[in-house]
């Protein structure tokens, strides 16, 4: 199974909700996000670490999902 990454994506009309993506590494996660959001800015991508979601985050590499009820928050734990 690919690793889970969380991303902060800024669209033309403002912040997107939290976005998750499955990928082998951060660089690959950025590529998937840039392909999914070609007109948006991928501000930050981090490995999810201990972050847990009750929403479907996919299982295959390249699964990009938005989580409408969750907003990006800068990491304070340094993961």
N, CA, C and O of each residue as an XYZ file, in Angstrom:
316
protein
N       0.843     -1.177      0.000
C       0.000      0.000      0.000
C       0.890      1.242      0.000
O       1.917      1.275      0.677
N       0.494      2.252     -0.754
C       1.224      3.507     -0.810
C       1.046      4.271      0.504
O       0.066      4.074      1.222
N       2.007      5.143      0.805
C       1.925      5.978      2.014
C       0.847      7.043      1.830
O       0.493      7.406      0.709
N       0.340      7.529      2.951
C      -0.650      8.596      2.928
C       0.035      9.929      3.194
O       0.795     10.069      4.153
N      -0.245     10.916      2.327
C       0.253     12.271      2.486
C      -0.936     13.215      2.592
O      -1.987     12.976      1.997
N      -0.761     14.291      3.354
C      -1.783     15.331      3.419
C      -1.205     16.581      2.772
O      -0.002     16.834      2.831
N      -2.092     17.356      2.154
C      -1.608     18.507      1.394
C      -2.442     19.747      1.641
O      -3.647     19.688      1.884
N      -1.751     20.869      1.569
C      -2.364     22.197      1.632
C      -2.354     22.707      0.191
O      -1.292     22.942     -0.384
N      -3.545     22.875     -0.385
C      -3.676     23.316     -1.772
C      -4.459     24.622     -1.794
O      -5.527     24.730     -1.192
N      -3.918     25.603     -2.490
C      -4.573     26.908     -2.598
C      -5.086     27.067     -4.020
O      -4.312     27.035     -4.978
N      -6.402     27.239     -4.151
C      -7.029     27.402     -5.455
C      -7.173     28.856     -5.835
O      -6.824     29.744     -5.057
N      -7.684     29.104     -7.019
C      -7.885     30.464     -7.502
C      -8.897     31.232     -6.657
O      -8.840     32.459     -6.578
N      -9.819     30.511     -6.026
C     -10.854     31.161     -5.208
C     -10.588     31.007     -3.710
O     -11.461     31.314     -2.898
N      -9.410     30.541     -3.337
C      -9.072     30.402     -1.927
C      -8.569     29.019     -1.573
O      -8.232     28.215     -2.441
N      -8.528     28.761     -0.273
C      -8.012     27.493      0.233
C      -8.954     26.340     -0.095
O     -10.172     26.466      0.030
N      -8.392     25.241     -0.507
C      -9.172     24.015     -0.659
C      -9.241     23.348      0.711
O      -8.416     23.625      1.582
N     -10.227     22.469      0.903
C     -10.203     21.688      2.145
C      -8.960     20.806      2.140
O      -8.251     20.736      1.136
N      -8.700     20.147      3.233
C      -7.563     19.242      3.314
C      -7.638     18.227      2.175
O      -8.712     17.708      1.870
N      -6.515     17.953      1.561
C      -6.432     16.985      0.460
C      -5.489     15.876      0.894
O      -4.425     16.145      1.450
N      -5.875     14.631      0.641
C      -4.974     13.508      0.884
C      -4.610     12.882     -0.453
O      -5.364     12.955     -1.423
N      -3.444     12.271     -0.478
C      -2.974     11.586     -1.683
C      -2.138     10.383     -1.250
O      -1.379     10.449     -0.283
N      -2.292      9.299     -1.977
C      -1.475      8.100     -1.741
C      -0.327      8.105     -2.743
O      -0.531      8.304     -3.940
N       0.888      7.883     -2.232
C       2.074      7.878     -3.085
C       3.218      7.164     -2.376
O       3.161      6.920     -1.171
N       4.261      6.832     -3.142
C       5.431      6.162     -2.574
C       6.320      7.136     -1.804
O       6.965      6.758     -0.826
N       6.349      8.399     -2.254
C       7.213      9.400     -1.628
C       6.614     10.790     -1.846
O       5.688     10.956     -2.639
N       7.148     11.780     -1.138
C       6.619     13.143     -1.220
C       6.675     13.709     -2.642
O       5.732     14.364     -3.086
N       7.756     13.463     -3.342
C       7.879     13.961     -4.713
C       6.791     13.413     -5.616
O       6.213     14.146     -6.419
N       6.512     12.125     -5.486
C       5.455     11.509     -6.278
C       4.087     12.082     -5.879
O       3.231     12.305     -6.735
N       3.891     12.317     -4.584
C       2.636     12.904     -4.108
C       2.421     14.270     -4.749
O       1.310     14.588     -5.174
N       3.478     15.081     -4.821
C       3.371     16.407     -5.455
C       2.981     16.279     -6.922
O       2.155     17.048     -7.414
N       3.564     15.320     -7.619
C       3.227     15.124     -9.034
C       1.747     14.780     -9.204
O       1.077     15.326    -10.081
N       1.242     13.877     -8.366
C      -0.181     13.520     -8.432
C      -1.064     14.731     -8.150
O      -2.076     14.937     -8.819
N      -0.675     15.533     -7.152
C      -1.460     16.719     -6.796
C      -1.428     17.768     -7.907
O      -2.455     18.369     -8.225
N      -0.258     17.989     -8.495
C      -0.152     18.965     -9.582
C      -0.966     18.528    -10.793
O      -1.505     19.369    -11.512
N      -1.058     17.228    -11.024
C      -1.886     16.732    -12.127
C      -3.373     16.890    -11.809
O      -4.168     17.201    -12.696
N      -3.748     16.678    -10.554
C      -5.159     16.780    -10.153
C      -5.621     18.229    -10.060
O      -6.796     18.519    -10.283
N      -4.707     19.141     -9.734
C      -5.037     20.559     -9.541
C      -4.083     21.427    -10.370
O      -3.272     22.159     -9.803
N      -4.169     21.356    -11.693
C      -3.190     22.061    -12.541
C      -3.218     23.588    -12.408
O      -2.210     24.240    -12.680
N      -4.330     24.160    -12.002
C      -4.433     25.617    -11.882
C      -4.235     26.109    -10.451
O      -4.330     27.308    -10.190
N      -3.962     25.202     -9.533
C      -3.828     25.552     -8.124
C      -2.370     25.460     -7.681
O      -1.527     24.892     -8.376
N      -2.097     26.025     -6.523
C      -0.759     25.965     -5.936
C      -0.727     24.901     -4.846
O      -1.522     24.938     -3.906
N       0.190     23.960     -4.977
C       0.407     22.966     -3.923
C       1.387     23.613     -2.950
O       2.588     23.678     -3.212
N       0.860     24.091     -1.821
C       1.636     24.870     -0.872
C       2.547     23.983     -0.032
O       3.723     24.292      0.161
N       1.996     22.882      0.464
C       2.770     22.009      1.346
C       2.238     20.587      1.254
O       1.034     20.367      1.117
N       3.145     19.633      1.330
C       2.803     18.206      1.344
C       3.622     17.556      2.444
O       4.841     17.718      2.492
N       2.957     16.818      3.331
C       3.670     16.111      4.404
C       3.095     14.706      4.540
O       1.926     14.456      4.247
N       3.951     13.805      4.992
C       3.468     12.454      5.280
C       2.498     12.538      6.453
O       2.748     13.255      7.421
N       1.408     11.814      6.365
C       0.340     11.935      7.353
C       0.751     11.499      8.752
O       0.166     11.962      9.731
N       1.719     10.641      8.870
C       2.157     10.205     10.196
C       1.027      9.563     10.966
O       0.454      8.567     10.523
N       0.701     10.128     12.121
C      -0.336      9.572     12.986
C      -1.726     10.124     12.693
O      -2.689      9.773     13.375
N      -1.836     10.990     11.677
C      -3.139     11.575     11.343
C      -4.113     10.466     10.959
O      -3.783      9.580     10.170
N      -5.300     10.527     11.519
C      -6.315      9.507     11.260
C      -7.544     10.188     10.684
O      -7.953     11.250     11.153
N      -8.129      9.576      9.668
C      -9.325     10.123      9.043
C     -10.452      9.122      9.129
O     -10.233      7.914      9.039
N     -11.658      9.627      9.303
C     -12.835      8.765      9.246
C     -13.372      8.710      7.821
O     -14.321      7.977      7.541
N     -12.762      9.489      6.911
C     -13.156      9.502      5.502
C     -12.277      8.552      4.705
O     -11.204      8.155      5.158
N     -12.739      8.192      3.522
C     -11.981      7.323      2.633
C     -10.773      8.083      2.088
O     -10.927      9.150      1.494
N      -9.593      7.547      2.285
C      -8.374      8.176      1.774
C      -7.776      7.387      0.621
O      -6.667      7.685      0.177
N      -8.495      6.387      0.130
C      -7.997      5.585     -0.977
C      -6.958      4.581     -0.528
O      -6.530      4.579      0.626
N      -6.558      3.724     -1.457
C      -5.559      2.707     -1.134
C      -4.450      2.615     -2.180
O      -3.357      2.132     -1.885
N      -4.727      3.072     -3.389
C      -3.771      2.930     -4.489
C      -2.978      4.213     -4.701
O      -3.468      5.306     -4.415
N      -1.766      4.079     -5.197
C      -0.960      5.249     -5.540
C      -1.738      6.111     -6.532
O      -2.310      5.606     -7.499
N      -1.749      7.401     -6.278
C      -2.463      8.325     -7.146
C      -3.865      8.661     -6.694
O      -4.519      9.510     -7.301
N      -4.352      8.010     -5.629
C      -5.680      8.342     -5.089
C      -5.593      9.716     -4.425
O      -4.919      9.873     -3.407
N      -6.271     10.704     -4.998
C      -6.314     12.063     -4.466
C      -7.735     12.308     -3.983
O      -8.687     12.130     -4.743
N      -7.887     12.710     -2.740
C      -9.222     12.916     -2.152
C      -9.274     14.229     -1.401
O      -8.319     14.595     -0.715
N     -10.384     14.943     -1.525
C     -10.635     16.135     -0.719
C     -11.478     15.744      0.486
O     -12.323     14.853      0.401
N     -11.242     16.413      1.604
C     -11.984     16.162      2.833
C     -12.671     17.472      3.230
O     -12.104     18.283      3.962
N     -13.904     17.666      2.736
C     -14.599     18.947      2.859
C     -14.757     19.489      4.273
O     -14.821     20.706      4.442
N     -14.821     18.668      5.267
C     -15.032     19.154      6.629
C     -13.742     19.336      7.403
O     -13.769     19.540      8.616
N     -12.601     19.264      6.709
C     -11.300     19.360      7.373
C     -10.445     20.385      6.652
O     -10.295     20.326      5.432
N      -9.888     21.316      7.396
C      -9.018     22.327      6.814
C      -7.575     22.037      7.183
O      -7.286     21.407      8.200
N      -6.674     22.516      6.326
C      -5.246     22.375      6.577
C      -4.868     23.136      7.846
O      -5.323     24.257      8.073
N      -4.028     22.506      8.668
C      -3.442     23.170      9.826
C      -1.955     22.873      9.796
O      -1.546     21.724      9.630
N      -1.173     23.880      9.952
C       0.279     23.691      9.955
C       0.675     22.725     11.067
O       0.131     22.764     12.171
N       1.621     21.873     10.757
C       2.099     20.897     11.718
C       2.859     21.578     12.848
O       3.683     22.461     12.612
N       2.578     21.163     14.059
C       3.353     21.651     15.201
C       4.228     20.553     15.756
O       5.052     20.800     16.636
N       4.059     19.333     15.250
C       4.824     18.197     15.779
C       6.077     17.917     14.982
O       6.906     17.108     15.399
N       6.236     18.579     13.822
C       7.435     18.378     13.033
C       7.447     17.099     12.245
O       8.519     16.664     11.822
N       6.293     16.461     12.020
C       6.303     15.250     11.203
C       6.330     15.663      9.813
O       6.343     14.817      8.919
